[in-house]
Amino acid sequence: MLAALTISDVVLIDRLHIDFSSGLTVLTGETGAGKSILLDSLSLALGARGDAGLVRAGCDRGQVTAVFDVPKGHPVYELLRENHLGEDGEIILRRVQNADGRTRAFLNDQPIGATLMKQIGAALVEIHGQHDDRALVDTASHRMLLDAFGGHTGEVAEIGHKWQAWQASRRELKTLQAKIEETAREAAYLKSSVEELSALDPQPDEEEALAARRQAMMAAEKIAGDLNDAFETLNGGGSPIPVLSGLLRGLERKKGQLPELLDPPVAALAESLDRLEEARHGLELALRAADFDAGELERTEERLFALRAASRKFKVPVDRLAELRDTMAADIVDIETGEQRLEALEKQVGIDRERYLTAARLLSDRRQGAAKALTGAVEAELADLKLERARFIVEISSDEARAGAHGIDEVEFCVQTNPGTRPGPMLKVASGGELSRFLLALKVALADRGSAPTLVFDEIDTGVGGAVAEAIGVRLARLARKVQVLSVTHAPQVAARADGHLLISKTDGKDGEGGDVRTGVEEIAERRRTEEIARMLAGATITDEARAAADKLLASAES
C-alpha cells in the first residue's frame, strides 16, 4: 500500500508530508483547495509525464517521494528482478521535476528511467476518475482482468509455454524447408565441389608448411652452384691439397737438418692443410644439406598452387577448404535425408499445435464461465448505483487464427445503459457519471484480483444524489477491506464511510492578503470530521441541522 507521500515545491505546496493507512481514506476540501495538485504529484511519482508548470513559482525544482509497503510475492518484485534492482524492504519512488522541464526518477535512491518508473507505478497504484482513459477502460487489460477474476493465471502461463513450443517447432520446420529447397537447387554443384575438394584433400596448416618448404628449396637452389664450385676446387683434380701435402712431406724429411729454419714453415703448412681439410669437409656437409630433388620442388609448387586456386574459386581461405567440404557434404546429406526429417518435424509441429489448441479451447470455455460470473457480480452492484436498467457485458471472440501466447480469445467489457440501446465499449457508451459507477462496480466485483494494492478514485461521486452517493460509499468501504482505497470526494455519504479523513485546505499568505498561497493537508477526526461533513452537506454556512445530519451519517456508517 501507499505508506507516505512527501511533496516539496509543487504548485501551491512548499513542503507537505502525508502518512496513509490501510482501508478507506477520503480527501475532502473546498473547490480549489488543491486536491488535484495532490493527485498530479502522486501521478508524477508514479511515472506520469513531467510538466515544468508543476514547479512552485520561484523555485528551481519540485520533488515528490512516494513510499510503498508491498508484501512479498507481489508481481512488482519480478519487475525489479528483471531490471537488477533490489527488492528488500520498502519501495521508494522519487521524482524530481526541474523548472526547465527535465525530470529525474529514482527507485530507493537508484536512478531509473521514466518508463520503468511508470511500469512500477502501474503495478502499485491505479487511479480512476470520471474521464479515465486507462486501466479498466483499456481493452488490452480486459482479458487479464477476466483471467484474474476466474483464477486462470496458471493456465495462461502454461498455454504460453505450449505456444512457445509450437512456434519453436514451426520455426525449425521452416528453416529446414528453406535449407532443403536452397540446397536442392545447388545439388549438382555441391556434389562436384565435394568431389573436387575430397580429391584435393586439404590438410590443416598445409599451406603454411608447403610455402615454408618451397621457400627453403628455392633458397638452397640459389646457393647450390657456389657450394659445388667451392667443393670442386678443394676436392677435384685441381685441388691444392695434394700438392701442399707433397711439399709438407718433403720439408718434414729435411727439417732434421735445419730444424731452426724449417720448423716454423712446416708447422704453418701443416695447420693450413688442416684448415683446408676442414673447409672441404664443411663444404661436403653443406652440399648434402642443400641437396634437394628438383622434382620435389615442382611437386610442392604444384600442390601449393592447386590449394590457392581452390581458395580463389570457392572464395574461402585455404585453411577453411576442408570445413567447406564438410559443410557441403552435410548439405548433400540434408537433401538425401531431408524428407525423413521433414516428416518427423511436421509430425512434431502437429503435436505441439494440438497440445496448444486443446489447452486454449479448454481455457476459452472456462473464460466463458468466468465471464458469466463476472457479469452477474457486476450487475449485482448496479441497482444500488442507480444503474438498474443498465447491463454489463463481457464480449469474448474466439478465433484460432488469432492464436497467441494468451490463447485464442479477445475480451472486451461493454455496457448497455438503457434497454433498446446498442451495447458498446464503456468509454464510448457511458456518460462521465455512469462510467465512474461502472468502474466502481467492476472493481468491487474484482476485489483484490487483478488489482493494484492501492486504488485512487478521483471524484467518482460527482453529480450523483444522496442514495447513489451512499451506495458508492458502501462499495468503496467494502473494496477497502481487500485493498487500500483513496477517494477524493465531495459526497458526505462517502466521507462518512472512511477509516481515515484528510482535509485539504488553502491559506492566503502570512498577512491574509494572498501574498503567499499554500496548500496544506491535515488528518482530522471526531468533531473536526463532523464539521467537515456538515460543511459538505450545507455549504459555506454550517447549521445545527447540518451537524446533526453529519452525526447521523457517521453513526450510520459505524453501525
Secondary structure, DSSP 8 states (H G I E B T S, - for coil): -EEEEEEEEETTEEEEEEE--SSEEEEE--TTSSHHHHHHHHHHHTT----GGGB-TT-SEEEEEEEE---TT-THHHHHHHTT---SS-EEEEEEEETTS-EEEEETTEEE-HHHHHHHHHHHEEEEETT--SGGG-GGGHHHHHHHHHT-HHHHHHHHHHHHHHHHHHHHHHHHHHHHHHHHHTHHHHHHHHHHHHHH---TTHHHHHHHHHHHHHHHHHHHHHHHHHHHHHHSTT-HHHHHHHHHHHHHHHTTTSHHHHHHHHHHHHHHHHHHHHHHHHHHHHHHHH---HHHHHHHHHHHHHHHHHHHHHTS-GGGHHHHHHHHHHHHHHHHHHHHHHHHHHHHHHHHHHHHHHHHHHHHHHHHHHHHHHHHHHHHHHTTTT-TT-EEEEEEEE-GGG-BTTBSEEEEEEEESSTTS--EEHHHHS-HHHHHHHHHHHHHHHTTTT--SEEEEESTTTT--HHHHHHHHHHHHHHTTTSEEEEE---HHHHTT-SEEEEEEEEE-TTSSSSSEEEEEEEE-HHHHHHHHHHHHH-SS--HHHHHHHHHHHHHHH-
